[in-house]
């Protein structure tokens, strides 16, 4: 069944949006079938942009995902648990590579081998966050993504 892409903003084609949302859902799986799926199911892909299509070396992609921090995502202080934040960053970061790969005709799927996370401020329960993932490099097997988590007030 085709996923509904009508709420996804951005300049990516409907085809790219369709493939991205289907792969995003696959990696998150369904509640009870994979680690963190109950949180992952709440991630909402809201925007996909592609720049420099046509095989240019400067081609890049950006995805935006939103989620509201709920109790099951928090530590004892009522703020987003670091492990949960890392879990959220993982599928969100690969989403921009999938978008770029789909647009340019290469397999953008993969898995995180290294994550460097820097915390600036705790995120309180009830806060809506926006995760922006931007491809930095997608040459060969080495791929780099910048993923930033920000508050939506």
N, C-alpha and C positions, 0 to 999 in steps of 0.2 A: 504494500500500500504506500502511495506517495505521501510524504510528510507535507504538512501545510507550511509554506514558506511566505505566506502573505504578510506576516507580521515582521519579517526580517528586513531591515532597512539596508541601505548600502548600494554600491554600484555593481556588485557581482550579478551575473546572469541568474535567471531562475534555475537553470541547470546546475550551476555551481552551488547555489543555495540548497537545492534539493539533495545533492550528493553530500554536502557538508553536514546537513542536519541528520541525514540517515546514518552517516559514519559516527557523528557525535553521539547519537542515541545508542549505536552499537557498542561503542567503547564504554559508555556509562552502564549499559546493560539494563537489567530490570531489578527491582528491589528483591533482595534475597538471593540473587544469582552472582553477585560480585561485590567486592569490598567497596564500601561507600556508596553503593547504588542508591540508597535512600536519600542521600544528600545530592548525588549526581543528577537524579531525576528532577531536582528543583532548579538546576542550571538552565537559564533561558538564553539561547543564542539570539541576539537582537540586531546584529549588524555584521555585514561582510563586505569588505572593500578590496578591490584588486587594482593595483597601479602598475603600468608598464607592461601590459600584456603584449604578446607577439614575439616572445622569445628574447626580449631585451635582458641584458645582464642586470639591469636596475629594477627588474620586476619585484614587487613585494605585495604582501597581503596583510590585512588587519581584520581581526574579528573582535566583537564585543559581546560579552556574556554578563548577565546580571543574576544576582541571587540575594535573598534577604537572610541574614544570619538568624538562625533559630536555636533553641535551647540544645538540641542534640549536636550542634556544631561548636559548642562553647566549653571552656574549661571551668574550673570551680569559681573563677572570678567573674563569670558571665560575659567573657570576651571570646572571640573566635580563637579556637585552639590552633596552635601552630601546625600540628599534623593535618588538621582539617583544611587549613589554608593551603598547605602543600598539595593535598589531594585535589583541591579545586584548581590550582594552577596547572596541574598535570594535563587534564583533558583540554583545558582552555588554551594552553600553549600550543598543543598539536593542532588545534582547530585552524589556526592561520596557515600552517604548512599544508594541511589538507586542502584548504581553499586555493592556495597558490598552485599546488600540484594539479588540482582539478582544472584550473584555468589554463595551465601551461602544458598539461599532458604528461605529468610524471606522478609517481606514487608518493604522496606526501605523508603517508601514515608512518608510524614508527613508535618508539617509546623513549621516555626520558632516561638518559644515562647520567646526567649531572644537572643539579638544580642549585643555584646560588640564591638563597632567599635572604632579603634584608628587611627587617621589621622597623617601621618608623613610629607606629602608633597602634594601640590595641583597638580592635573593632568590637563594639558592644552589641549584645543581642538586640535584635530588632532593626539593626542598620542594614540598609540596602547597599550592596557593593557592586561595582562595575569592574570587570576584568578585561583589560585591553591587551590583546596578544598581537604582536607585529613581527613578521619575519625579518630577520637581519641578513641571513645568508642561507642559501639552499643549494649549495654546490656539492655535487657528489653525495657521499654518505654522511658528511658532516653538515649539520643544519643547526642554525642558531636562531633563537626566538627571544624577544624581550617581552615580558609579561608583567603588566603593572596592575595592581589592585587599588582602586580608589573608592572613596565614599560617595554615595549619592545622598544629598541632603534634601 
